[in-house]
Amino acid sequence: MIFNHILVPYDGSEPAGRALDKAIQLARRDTGTRITVAHVINLLPVAIGDMTFAQPESYQEEVRKQGEQIIENVKQQVGELPGSDVVILAGSPASAILDYAESSACDLIIIGSRGLGAFRELMVGSVSHNVILHSPIPVMVMK
């Protein structure tokens, strides 16, 4: 068994779908490998300069509904795999992913890349980039 517990952050994007497909492929090769798919809901206030804005309740509700739909779709994909799990995390996506990986003894993260351009990633950063930089365990990025 190469990996015992694979964490797949999933946001419904095509790269996240490819990450999930790769994790399922690895788990099917080795029945001792568990997969946890995590969808992160970020409802933190938005900071612009010195001002902070709370996200409107209607927006928060819509984000929750979309998250639940994403999770239902994922459950159908991993439902037949033994030991698979689907969780919803809250907070800053990179931090939530890293915290979950540590607390759940994950030994691999397979994450999708949004394919941001180099300049945009340098200025804004990306979840996958932050996870790669701060993860103490291996991270596989699917394009």
N, C-alpha and C positions, 0 to 999 in steps of 0.2 A: 504494500500500500504506500503510494508516494505521498498522498495528502489525505488527512483524516477529515478535515472540515473546511469546506470552501465557502467563502462569503461572496455573493454576487449582488452588488448594489444595482438596483434596477429602477429606471425612470421612464420606461416605455419607449425610449429612442431605439433606432436601428442598431447603433453600436452596443447598447445595453442588451438588446436581443441576441446579438452575436456572442456577447459575454456569457449570457445564460445558456445558449446552445453549446458553447465550449465546456462549461461546467457540467452540463447534463452528459455530454460525451465522455468526460473524464469519470463521472460517477458511474456510468454504465459499464466502463471498463473494469472498475474496481468496486465491488458491492459494499466494501467497508467505508467508502467515502460518502460523507454527508454533505448536503448543500443547504445553505441558508440564503434565501433571496431577501434582500432588504430594500424597502422603498422608504426614502427619507422625505418627510414633509417639513419644509422650512417655513415656519410662521413667525420667525424672529422679526422685530422691527427693522425698518429700512433706514439706514443712516446716510444722509446727504450733507456733506460738510459738517457743520456743527448742529444740524437739526436731525431729529429722529422722528420717524413716522410709523405709527402702528398700522398694520395692514387691516383694511376694513373687514368687518365680520362676514359680509357677503363673499368677499374674496377667500377668506379662510375656509368657509363652508364649501366653496367650489373646489378648492385645493384638496380638501378631505374627500369629497366625492370622487374626484379624479383618482386620488390615491387608492381608494377602495376598489374602483374599477380595474386599475392596473393590477392590484393584488389578486383579484378574482381571476384575471387572465393568466397570471403567473401560476396560481394554484392548479389550474388545469394542465399546465405544462409539466410541473414537477410532481404532481400528485401521485404518480405511480412509483416514484423513486423512494426506496426505504430511507427513513431518517431525514427526509427533506422537510424544510420548514420555510415559512414566509412570514416576515415581520415588518411592522411599520415603525420607523424610528422618527424622532422629532428633533429639530435643531439644525445647526449648520451642517450641511451634508458631509463634508470631509471629516469633521470632528465626530459626528454621529457614527460614521462608518468605521473609523479607527477605534473609537471607544467600544463599539460592539465587537469588532474583531478581537480586541484584547480580552474583553470580559467573557467571550464565548469560546476562547481557545481555538480560533480559526488559524489555519496554517497556510492559507493562500487566499488572496483577494483577486477575483477576475472582474475587471471593471471596463465599461465601454468608454471610448474616447469620443468626445463631441466633435473632434476634428477642428478645433479652433486654430486660426492662423497664429504664427509665431508672435506677431506684434500684439494681437489681442490677448493671447495667453500671458505674455509678459506683463501687460498692463492690468488685466483683470484676474488672471489665474483661472484655473479650472479645478473642478473637483478631483478628476483623475490625477492631475499634476500634484495637487496637495496631498493626495493619498500616497502617491509614489514617494514624495519627499519625506513624509513623516511616518511611513509604515515600517515597523520592525520585522514584518514578515514579507515574503515575496508577493509582488503584485504583477499580474498579467493584464496588459491593456489591449483590448480588442478594437480595431479600427473598423 
